[in-house]
Structures are given as structure tokens and as C-alpha cells.
């Protein structure tokens, strides 16, 4: 929170499709569907004209298609330095049975403990129309210290339970155990959503410092508990159960996104369920910069697989923004042939087939055969013609994974008098996600939007930043065997497509 960042505005590399306000960054999103539209309340880092931090508040977006957003007035302003909600933390919104809407949120003030108050409490606000909100000054819900640490009590999520009561699930911590493993899902219940009784923890997984932004919902034949863990495993993850009260089990691959995406919560319009979170910026607008709090709004459609695990796919309205055309290959390296609309490599060494310039915003679409015993398969993004630099979306069927690999790997000579024996000095040069090889092929779609890279391999997403290269060519890469890439296409936004015609 202490680092001051200057908003990028329209600088090179700024995404144009993923939403970010012109003078701030999107933080934790509190999504809700009501009044016939999607509402994305989000935490915003409030700074004055000099860059001095003021607090955190809830801003308010509304959208009909989850691609085009418009700002509404600030929903919940933060309090003064003497009030409980100097920081308006994550929460949840729901319709009130008596009319209008109610939101519960975390009121956070780091100075509260010096005044004998908890640092974090749950507060309440109401609205007749989702636009104008009035804080309920008489409502405060504190942690029960029989079970919970006093100062970690945030991110309330409310739902109607299968027992007929209202349930509030919270990010909390139990009072003993290793510091980074005390995270628990706190619980409170109510019959009227005005008087709440704090209960013992719903679940203490023993894996994280704090399970932030919990989200509990049924989908198909299962219940899902989505949360964001930030200690040993920085990611949005989930648990699955056959009933609301568990028992809960952890899927083999429980992360819903790569580590650059955080605090994803879900929303349903009654037909489909979506994930909404933020794609972090990186310090200095560099690939090697550390991840920062907040960034651009990112949305996926959530899908439940037949085995009960979860996957994601692109929002259809976002795909519809692009005008798709077949890719036009250039001069390749190695033994490439064509077979209908497919490009086939067969050789012992490196095969590289450039497919033309990408521009700063585009959609790439290709189907990759996973059955061949090939050493390496990749879709290369923003490469130079000589393939010295670029981002490699590499598929590894034998390992059951795909990775985003940043090239080149910068090697530091570790033996100089001033060296600290560094070897590979670019952190995070590979980010991995699971690859399902059961169908024998993978449908790859990559949305590149300025510095944002949002890749879907079938129903698995990998999103990250690519600051260092926002211009270049894309292409197909194979090493040591026979590889088949079917129907490669590129999509441009209509204005860009017209200029390139």
C-alpha cells in the first residue's frame, strides 16, 4: 500500500479492452447481478493530487456484457482516519427481502488497536437502487475471540444456506498454530440478516495465512468454496464438496488462474456464472517488476466439468469484438508443409513458422495436436523475426502442463567481484498451468491487449503481463518430431482490421 504509482493513462502497453479507470487501479471486485445488469463494485486506492494515500473505497461499475463498463458514483466512500472504515474492504451485495439491497463489508483501520478497538470489523450499508448507499451506523460485527484472532475479520460473503438461515463466510484466523497457516473460514449465521451470531470456524485448511475474498455457491451437483490465498500460494483457489457443509476436498489443480490474477469472485445472471478479479500491474512496467496490488479488471466465464472440477473460458462478448481471418505464414525455418488449413512440421531440429505481425491488441486462435511425440510445441507471441525475443506459450503434453516462458532468459555471469552469484536474473520467467491431453488436441486462444496476455488452453486460463515486448510477430514453434497446428487465425478489432486489409 505504501508504494505510489502514477497511472499509465494512454501510454504504450496499456490495455484497451480490459477495464481500468483513468486515474486509479481496480482492486478486489465485489460482483452482483441486479436491475438487469452486472454490477462490479471494486476497491479503489484513493490518493490526492500529490499522490498521498487517503484510504480505500468502493467504486461502482455497471455492464450488460462484461466487456464494456461505465462508472457510476462512488458506492461506499471510506471513512476518516478516526472511523472504523478508513479502508472499505471486500464484502458482498444481495437483495433485501424487504426491498432494496444490502451490502456487508470489512471496515478496516490500522489505528484502531491503539484505541482499544479491533483493526477489522464487519459493517453494513443499504441501498434502494444499487447506486445510492447509506451506512448503517448502528451495525458492527466483531470476531469472537474464543475462536478467532481479533484483528483479522474481513471480506464477509453472505448467502441463504440450505438450512434456511443466512450464512456469512469470512476471512479470519484461528488463535494458534504457525503464523502463515492460521487462515480459517469464519462463520456467522442469522435469521433476518440484521442480528448475527458468530459461530466456530467453518473450515480451517491449514494451508494459508488468510483465505481472502471467500465465495460459496452451488453449481451443478456440487458446492464450491472459492478463495484467494496470499502466503505460500498466491492465487485464487477453490475447494469442492457435495453439500454446503462439506466435507471439502482439494482438486489436483485447485488454482483458477495464474499468480498474476488475484481476488477472483463469482457472479451469476441465473444462466451463467462468471469470475471477476484483477490482473496485477508490475512495478516499473517491466516483466521483472514485482506484482503490485490492483490492476485491470479481468472476467472469465466459469464452467463445471463432468468430474466436478472447474474450468474457465472467454466471455463470448469479448471474442465477438474481434474480426477473425486466417493467418498468413511467412518464410519458415525447418521442414514445414501444409495440409488443408493446418501447418505441419516434421524434423529433428527447430521448426519456426512466423505468422505475421500481431499489433498491440489481437486474438490468436489455433488448434494443436497433442498426440505426436515431439520435444517442444509453442505458440510464440510478440517475437522478433529472428526468434531471439518473445513470449512462448509452450505446451508440454508429457508433463501435463503448459507454460508462459519469457525469452530470452537473461543470464548473469556470477563470478565478477561485485556479483552476488546470480545466475538467472529474471524472476518468474515461466508460469505453468495444467494441460489436459485426454482429447489428443488443445484449442488455444490468446488475447493480447497491450501488456495483458490472457491465454486459454481449452478451459484453463493463464493471464500475465508482457511489458517488455508489446509489438512483434506471432508464430508456431516445434522441436524434434512431428507437430500439427490446425487452422491458425488472427482476430483484430474492426478499425485495425480495416487498416491492415
C-alpha positions as CSV (number, residue, x, y, z in Angstrom):
1,X,0.0,0.0,0.0
2,X,2.9,2.4,0.6
3,X,4.2,2.4,-3.0
4,X,3.0,5.4,-5.0
5,X,2.2,4.6,-8.7
6,X,1.4,7.0,-11.4
7,X,-1.5,5.8,-13.5
8,X,-0.4,4.8,-17.0
9,X,-3.2,6.5,-18.9
10,X,-2.8,6.0,-22.6
11,X,0.9,5.1,-22.5
12,X,2.2,2.4,-24.7
13,X,1.4,-1.1,-23.4
14,X,-1.8,0.0,-21.6
15,X,-4.6,-2.5,-22.3
16,X,-7.6,-1.1,-24.2
17,X,-10.1,-3.9,-23.7
18,X,-9.5,-4.7,-20.0
19,X,-11.1,-2.1,-17.8
20,X,-9.1,0.2,-15.6
21,X,-10.2,3.7,-14.6
22,X,-8.0,6.5,-16.0
23,X,-6.8,7.7,-12.6
24,X,-6.8,4.5,-10.4
25,X,-6.4,0.7,-10.4
26,X,-9.1,-1.9,-10.0
27,X,-8.7,-3.8,-6.7
28,X,-10.8,-6.5,-5.2
29,X,-14.1,-6.9,-7.1
30,X,-17.5,-7.4,-5.4
31,X,-19.7,-8.5,-8.3
32,X,-23.5,-8.6,-8.2
33,X,-26.3,-9.1,-10.8
34,X,-29.3,-6.9,-10.3
35,X,-31.5,-4.3,-12.0
36,X,-30.9,-6.3,-15.3
37,X,-27.2,-5.7,-15.4
38,X,-23.8,-6.8,-13.9
39,X,-22.5,-4.5,-11.2
40,X,-18.9,-4.7,-10.3
41,X,-18.2,-2.8,-7.1
42,X,-14.4,-2.6,-6.7
43,X,-11.9,-1.4,-4.1
44,X,-10.1,1.7,-5.3
45,X,-6.9,3.1,-3.9
46,X,-7.7,6.8,-3.2
47,X,-4.9,9.3,-3.5
48,X,-5.0,13.1,-3.6
49,X,-3.4,15.2,-6.4
50,X,0.0,14.9,-4.7
51,X,-0.2,11.1,-4.6
52,X,-0.8,11.0,-0.8
53,X,-2.8,8.0,0.2
54,X,-6.3,8.8,1.6
55,X,-7.9,5.4,2.1
56,X,-9.8,2.7,0.2
57,X,-13.4,3.0,-1.0
58,X,-15.9,1.1,-3.2
59,X,-16.2,2.3,-6.7
60,X,-19.0,1.1,-8.9
61,X,-19.1,-0.2,-12.5
62,X,-22.1,-1.5,-14.4
63,X,-22.1,-3.6,-17.6
64,X,-24.6,-5.5,-19.7
65,X,-22.0,-7.7,-21.5
66,X,-19.0,-7.9,-19.1
67,X,-16.8,-6.2,-21.7
68,X,-18.0,-2.6,-21.8
69,X,-18.2,-0.9,-18.4
70,X,-19.3,2.5,-17.3
71,X,-18.6,4.2,-14.0
72,X,-21.3,5.1,-11.6
73,X,-20.9,7.3,-8.5
74,X,-18.7,6.1,-5.6
75,X,-20.8,3.5,-3.8
76,X,-19.2,3.4,-0.3
77,X,-16.8,6.2,0.5
78,X,-14.1,5.5,3.0
79,X,-14.3,7.0,6.5
80,X,-12.0,9.4,8.2
81,X,-8.8,8.4,10.0
82,X,-10.8,8.2,13.2
83,X,-13.6,6.0,11.9
84,X,-13.8,2.2,11.6
85,X,-13.7,2.1,7.8
86,X,-10.8,4.2,6.7
87,X,-10.3,1.2,4.5
88,X,-13.5,-0.1,2.9
89,X,-12.6,-3.8,2.4
90,X,-14.1,-6.6,0.4
91,X,-17.7,-7.8,1.1
92,X,-20.8,-8.9,-0.7
93,X,-24.1,-7.5,-2.0
94,X,-27.6,-9.0,-2.1
95,X,-31.2,-8.1,-2.5
96,X,-33.0,-7.3,0.7
97,X,-36.3,-9.3,1.2
98,X,-37.9,-6.1,2.5
99,X,-36.9,-4.2,-0.7
100,X,-33.8,-2.6,-1.9
101,X,-30.3,-4.0,-1.4
102,X,-27.9,-4.7,1.4
103,X,-24.1,-4.9,1.5
104,X,-21.8,-6.2,4.2
105,X,-18.1,-5.1,4.0
106,X,-14.9,-5.1,6.0
107,X,-14.3,-1.9,7.9
108,X,-10.5,-1.7,8.4
109,X,-8.5,0.9,10.2
110,X,-4.9,0.0,11.2
111,X,-5.0,2.6,14.0
112,X,-8.0,1.0,15.8
113,X,-5.9,-1.2,18.1
114,X,-4.3,1.8,19.6
115,X,-7.8,3.0,20.6
116,X,-8.7,-0.4,22.0
117,X,-10.8,-1.4,19.0
118,X,-10.3,-4.3,16.6
119,X,-8.5,-3.4,13.4
120,X,-11.1,-5.2,11.3
121,X,-14.9,-5.4,11.8
122,X,-17.9,-6.2,9.6
123,X,-20.1,-3.2,8.7
124,X,-23.4,-2.8,6.8
125,X,-24.9,-0.5,4.2
126,X,-28.2,-0.3,2.4
127,X,-29.5,1.0,-1.0
128,X,-32.8,1.3,-2.7
129,X,-31.3,1.1,-6.2
130,X,-27.6,-0.2,-6.0
131,X,-26.4,3.4,-6.7
132,X,-27.1,5.4,-3.5
133,X,-25.9,3.7,-0.4
134,X,-26.4,4.6,3.3
135,X,-24.2,3.3,6.0
136,X,-25.9,1.6,8.9
137,X,-24.1,3.3,11.8
138,X,-25.6,1.0,14.4
139,X,-24.3,-2.2,12.9
140,X,-20.9,-3.7,13.9
141,X,-20.0,-7.3,13.9
142,X,-16.7,-8.3,15.6
143,X,-14.8,-11.5,15.8
144,X,-15.4,-13.8,18.7
145,X,-12.1,-14.3,20.4
146,X,-13.0,-17.7,21.7
147,X,-12.2,-18.9,18.2
148,X,-10.7,-16.1,16.1
149,X,-7.9,-13.5,16.2
150,X,-9.4,-10.1,16.9
151,X,-7.8,-8.1,14.1
152,X,-8.4,-10.5,11.2
153,X,-12.1,-10.5,10.4
154,X,-12.9,-9.4,6.9
155,X,-14.3,-10.0,3.4
156,X,-17.8,-11.1,4.5
157,X,-19.8,-13.1,1.9
158,X,-23.5,-13.8,2.6
159,X,-25.8,-16.4,1.1
160,X,-29.0,-18.3,2.0
161,X,-28.0,-21.6,3.5
162,X,-29.6,-24.9,2.8
163,X,-30.8,-24.9,6.5
164,X,-32.9,-21.8,5.8
165,X,-30.6,-19.4,7.7
166,X,-28.4,-16.7,6.3
167,X,-24.8,-17.6,6.4
168,X,-21.8,-15.2,6.4
169,X,-18.5,-16.7,5.5
170,X,-15.4,-14.6,6.4
171,X,-11.7,-14.4,6.0
172,X,-10.4,-15.0,9.5
173,X,-7.6,-16.6,11.6
174,X,-7.6,-19.0,14.4
175,X,-5.6,-18.2,17.5
176,X,-2.8,-20.8,17.4
177,X,-0.5,-22.6,15.0
178,X,2.2,-21.3,12.6
179,X,1.5,-17.7,11.6
180,X,1.3,-18.5,7.9
181,X,-1.1,-21.4,8.4
182,X,-3.8,-20.0,10.8
183,X,-6.1,-18.9,8.0
184,X,-9.7,-20.1,8.5
185,X,-13.1,-19.6,7.0
186,X,-15.0,-17.8,9.7
187,X,-18.8,-18.2,10.1
188,X,-21.8,-16.3,11.4
189,X,-25.5,-17.0,11.0
190,X,-28.7,-15.0,11.0
191,X,-32.4,-15.5,10.6
192,X,-33.1,-11.9,9.5
193,X,-29.7,-10.5,8.2
194,X,-29.7,-7.9,10.9
195,X,-28.7,-9.9,14.0
196,X,-25.8,-12.2,13.5
197,X,-24.4,-14.9,15.8
198,X,-20.7,-15.7,15.3
199,X,-20.1,-19.5,15.1
200,X,-16.9,-21.6,15.3
201,X,-14.9,-21.8,12.1
202,X,-16.5,-23.4,9.1
203,X,-13.2,-24.8,7.9
204,X,-9.5,-24.4,8.8
205,X,-7.4,-25.8,5.9
206,X,-4.0,-25.2,7.5
207,X,-2.5,-24.0,4.2
208,X,-2.6,-20.2,4.2
209,X,-2.2,-17.1,6.3
210,X,-5.7,-15.9,5.3
211,X,-8.3,-17.2,2.9
212,X,-9.3,-13.8,1.4
213,X,-12.4,-13.0,-0.6
214,X,-14.3,-16.2,0.2
215,X,-17.2,-17.1,-2.2
216,X,-19.5,-20.0,-1.6
217,X,-22.0,-21.2,-4.2
218,X,-23.7,-24.3,-5.7
219,X,-23.2,-25.2,-9.4
220,X,-24.5,-28.3,-11.0
221,X,-24.2,-31.2,-8.5
222,X,-21.6,-29.6,-6.3
223,X,-20.8,-26.8,-3.9
224,X,-17.7,-24.7,-4.4
225,X,-15.7,-22.6,-2.0
226,X,-13.5,-20.1,-3.8
227,X,-10.9,-18.0,-2.0
228,X,-7.6,-16.1,-2.5
229,X,-4.6,-17.3,-0.6
230,X,-1.6,-14.9,-0.4
231,X,1.0,-16.6,1.9
232,X,2.6,-19.7,0.4
233,X,0.4,-19.9,-2.7
234,X,-0.6,-16.5,-4.1
235,X,-3.6,-17.4,-6.3
236,X,-7.3,-17.7,-6.4
237,X,-8.2,-21.3,-5.5
238,X,-11.2,-23.5,-4.8
239,X,-12.5,-26.4,-2.8
240,X,-15.4,-28.7,-3.8
241,X,-18.0,-30.6,-1.8
242,X,-21.2,-32.5,-2.3
243,X,-23.1,-30.4,0.3
244,X,-22.8,-26.9,1.7
245,X,-21.3,-28.0,4.9
246,X,-18.7,-30.3,3.3
247,X,-16.7,-32.4,3.7
248,X,-14.4,-30.3,1.4
249,X,-11.8,-31.7,-0.9
250,X,-9.0,-30.1,-2.9
251,X,-8.8,-30.8,-6.6
252,X,-5.4,-31.8,-8.1
253,X,-5.1,-28.4,-9.8
254,X,-7.0,-26.1,-7.5
255,X,-5.9,-22.7,-8.8
256,X,-8.3,-21.0,-11.1
257,X,-5.7,-18.7,-12.6
258,X,-2.0,-17.8,-12.7
259,X,-0.4,-15.9,-9.9
260,X,-0.7,-12.5,-11.7
261,X,-4.5,-12.7,-11.1
262,X,-5.9,-12.3,-7.6
263,X,-9.1,-12.0,-5.6
264,X,-11.5,-13.5,-8.1
265,X,-15.1,-13.7,-7.0
266,X,-18.1,-15.1,-8.9
267,X,-21.5,-13.7,-10.1
268,X,-24.4,-15.4,-11.9
269,X,-27.1,-13.9,-14.0
270,X,-29.2,-17.0,-13.5
271,X,-27.8,-18.7,-16.7
272,X,-24.1,-18.5,-16.5
273,X,-21.6,-17.8,-13.7
274,X,-18.6,-15.6,-14.2
275,X,-15.3,-15.0,-12.3
276,X,-14.2,-11.4,-11.8
277,X,-10.8,-10.3,-10.4
278,X,-7.8,-8.1,-11.1
279,X,-4.8,-8.6,-13.3
280,X,-1.9,-7.1,-11.3
281,X,0.4,-4.5,-12.8
282,X,4.1,-4.9,-12.2
283,X,6.4,-2.3,-10.8
284,X,8.2,-0.1,-13.3
285,X,6.1,-1.5,-16.1
286,X,8.7,-4.3,-16.6
287,X,8.4,-8.0,-16.9
288,X,10.8,-8.4,-14.0
289,X,9.0,-6.0,-11.7
290,X,7.2,-7.3,-8.6
291,X,3.5,-7.7,-8.7
292,X,1.5,-4.8,-7.4
293,X,-1.8,-4.6,-5.7
294,X,-4.6,-3.9,-8.2
295,X,-4.6,-3.5,-11.9
296,X,-7.1,-4.2,-14.7
297,X,-10.5,-5.9,-14.3
298,X,-10.4,-9.5,-15.8
299,X,-13.5,-11.6,-16.4
300,X,-13.9,-15.3,-17.3
301,X,-16.9,-17.5,-17.7
302,X,-16.8,-20.3,-15.1
303,X,-17.6,-23.8,-16.2
304,X,-18.2,-27.0,-14.2
305,X,-16.6,-30.1,-15.8
306,X,-18.3,-33.5,-15.5
307,X,-15.9,-34.7,-12.8
308,X,-16.9,-31.7,-10.6
309,X,-13.7,-29.6,-11.2
310,X,-13.9,-26.1,-12.5
311,X,-12.6,-24.5,-15.7
312,X,-13.0,-21.2,-17.4
313,X,-13.5,-19.9,-20.9
314,X,-13.5,-16.4,-22.5
315,X,-16.6,-14.2,-22.3
316,X,-18.3,-14.5,-25.6
317,X,-18.9,-10.8,-26.0
318,X,-15.1,-10.3,-25.8
319,X,-14.5,-12.8,-28.5
320,X,-17.1,-11.1,-30.6
321,X,-15.2,-7.9,-30.6
322,X,-12.6,-9.4,-33.0
323,X,-12.8,-9.8,-36.7
324,X,-11.1,-13.2,-37.4
325,X,-9.1,-14.0,-40.6
326,X,-6.8,-17.0,-41.5
327,X,-3.2,-16.3,-40.6
328,X,-0.7,-15.7,-43.4
329,X,2.5,-17.6,-42.7
330,X,5.9,-16.2,-43.7
331,X,9.1,-18.0,-44.6
332,X,9.7,-20.8,-42.1
333,X,12.7,-22.4,-40.6
334,X,12.8,-26.2,-40.8
335,X,10.6,-28.6,-42.7
336,X,7.0,-27.2,-42.8
337,X,4.2,-28.4,-45.1
338,X,0.5,-27.5,-45.3
339,X,-2.4,-30.0,-45.0
340,X,-5.6,-28.1,-45.8
341,X,-5.7,-25.3,-43.3
342,X,-3.1,-27.0,-41.0
343,X,0.6,-26.4,-40.8
344,X,2.8,-29.4,-40.2
345,X,6.4,-29.6,-39.0
346,X,8.4,-32.8,-39.4
347,X,12.1,-32.7,-38.5
348,X,14.8,-33.4,-35.9
349,X,15.7,-29.8,-35.0
350,X,13.9,-26.5,-34.6
351,X,10.8,-25.5,-36.6
352,X,9.7,-21.9,-36.6
353,X,6.9,-20.5,-38.8
354,X,6.2,-16.8,-38.4
355,X,2.5,-16.0,-38.9
356,X,2.8,-12.2,-39.3
357,X,2.5,-9.1,-37.1
358,X,0.3,-9.0,-34.1
359,X,-0.2,-5.4,-33.3
360,X,-0.9,-4.3,-29.7
361,X,-4.4,-5.8,-29.5
362,X,-5.4,-9.1,-31.1
363,X,-6.9,-12.6,-30.7
364,X,-5.0,-15.6,-31.8
365,X,-6.7,-18.9,-32.4
366,X,-5.1,-22.3,-33.2
367,X,-5.7,-26.0,-32.5
368,X,-2.6,-28.0,-31.5
369,X,-2.3,-31.8,-32.0
370,X,-1.0,-33.3,-28.7
371,X,-0.6,-36.9,-29.9
372,X,2.8,-36.6,-31.5
373,X,6.0,-37.4,-29.6
374,X,7.5,-34.0,-30.1
375,X,10.1,-32.4,-27.8
376,X,8.5,-28.9,-27.8
377,X,5.3,-27.2,-29.0
378,X,4.7,-23.5,-28.7
379,X,2.7,-20.5,-29.8
380,X,5.2,-17.6,-29.8
381,X,3.9,-14.1,-29.1
382,X,5.5,-10.7,-29.9
383,X,8.6,-12.2,-31.3
384,X,11.3,-10.6,-33.4
385,X,11.8,-12.1,-36.8
386,X,14.9,-13.9,-35.7
387,X,13.2,-15.5,-32.7
388,X,15.7,-14.0,-30.3
389,X,13.0,-12.5,-28.1
390,X,9.3,-13.1,-27.4
391,X,6.8,-14.9,-25.2
392,X,6.4,-18.6,-25.7
393,X,3.2,-20.3,-24.7
394,X,4.7,-23.8,-24.6
395,X,2.6,-26.9,-24.4
396,X,4.1,-29.9,-22.7
397,X,1.9,-33.0,-23.2
398,X,4.3,-35.4,-21.5
399,X,4.3,-33.3,-18.4
400,X,0.6,-32.4,-18.4
401,X,1.2,-28.7,-18.3
402,X,1.6,-25.6,-20.4
403,X,3.7,-22.6,-19.5
404,X,4.3,-19.0,-20.5
405,X,8.0,-18.7,-21.0
406,X,9.7,-15.3,-21.3
407,X,12.6,-15.3,-23.8
408,X,15.5,-14.7,-23.6
409,X,16.4,-15.9,-20.2
410,X,18.9,-13.3,-19.1
411,X,22.0,-14.9,-17.7
412,X,24.3,-13.1,-15.3
413,X,27.9,-14.1,-15.2
414,X,28.2,-14.9,-11.4
415,X,31.9,-14.6,-10.9
416,X,32.7,-10.9,-11.0
417,X,34.0,-9.1,-7.9
418,X,30.7,-7.3,-7.4
419,X,28.4,-10.3,-8.2
420,X,26.1,-11.9,-5.7
421,X,26.4,-15.2,-7.7
422,X,23.1,-14.5,-9.5
423,X,22.5,-16.9,-12.4
424,X,19.1,-16.4,-14.0
425,X,18.3,-12.8,-13.1
426,X,14.8,-12.6,-14.5
427,X,12.3,-13.9,-11.9
428,X,9.1,-15.7,-12.9
429,X,10.3,-16.4,-16.5
430,X,7.9,-19.4,-16.5
431,X,4.3,-19.6,-15.3
432,X,2.7,-23.0,-15.5
433,X,-0.9,-24.3,-15.7
434,X,-2.4,-27.8,-16.2
435,X,-2.8,-29.3,-19.7
436,X,-5.4,-32.0,-20.3
437,X,-4.2,-34.3,-23.0
438,X,-7.1,-36.8,-23.0
439,X,-8.7,-35.5,-26.2
440,X,-5.4,-35.5,-28.1
441,X,-5.6,-31.9,-29.0
442,X,-5.8,-28.4,-27.4
443,X,-7.8,-25.4,-28.6
444,X,-5.6,-22.4,-27.8
445,X,-6.9,-18.8,-27.8
446,X,-4.7,-15.9,-26.7
447,X,-6.0,-12.4,-26.2
448,X,-3.1,-9.9,-26.3
449,X,-4.1,-6.4,-25.2
450,X,-1.2,-4.1,-24.6
451,X,0.8,-5.5,-21.7
452,X,-2.0,-8.0,-20.9
453,X,-1.7,-11.6,-22.1
454,X,-4.8,-13.7,-21.4
455,X,-4.3,-17.3,-22.7
456,X,-6.9,-20.0,-22.7
457,X,-5.9,-23.6,-23.5
458,X,-9.2,-25.4,-23.7
459,X,-10.9,-24.4,-20.4
460,X,-7.8,-23.4,-18.5
461,X,-6.6,-19.8,-18.3
462,X,-3.2,-18.3,-17.9
463,X,-3.1,-14.5,-17.6
464,X,0.0,-12.4,-17.1
465,X,1.8,-9.2,-18.2
466,X,4.2,-8.8,-21.1
467,X,5.6,-5.3,-20.8
468,X,8.9,-5.7,-22.4
469,X,7.5,-6.6,-25.8
470,X,4.2,-5.2,-27.0
471,X,4.9,-5.3,-30.7
472,X,6.2,-8.2,-32.9
473,X,5.1,-11.2,-34.9
474,X,3.5,-14.4,-33.7
475,X,4.2,-17.9,-34.9
476,X,4.3,-21.6,-34.5
477,X,7.3,-23.4,-33.0
478,X,8.1,-27.1,-32.8
479,X,11.3,-29.1,-31.9
480,X,12.3,-32.6,-32.6
481,X,9.4,-34.5,-34.1
482,X,6.1,-34.1,-36.0
483,X,3.8,-31.3,-35.0
484,X,0.4,-30.2,-36.4
485,X,-1.2,-26.8,-35.9
486,X,-4.7,-26.6,-37.2
487,X,-6.5,-23.6,-38.6
488,X,-4.4,-20.7,-37.2
489,X,-6.4,-17.5,-37.3
490,X,-5.8,-13.9,-36.0
491,X,-8.5,-11.5,-34.9
492,X,-8.2,-7.7,-34.9
493,X,-10.5,-5.1,-33.7
494,X,-12.6,-3.7,-36.6
495,X,-10.6,-0.5,-37.0
496,X,-7.3,-2.3,-37.0
497,X,-8.6,-5.0,-39.3
498,X,-9.7,-2.3,-41.8
499,X,-6.3,-0.7,-41.8
500,X,-4.5,-4.0,-42.4
501,X,-6.7,-5.1,-45.2
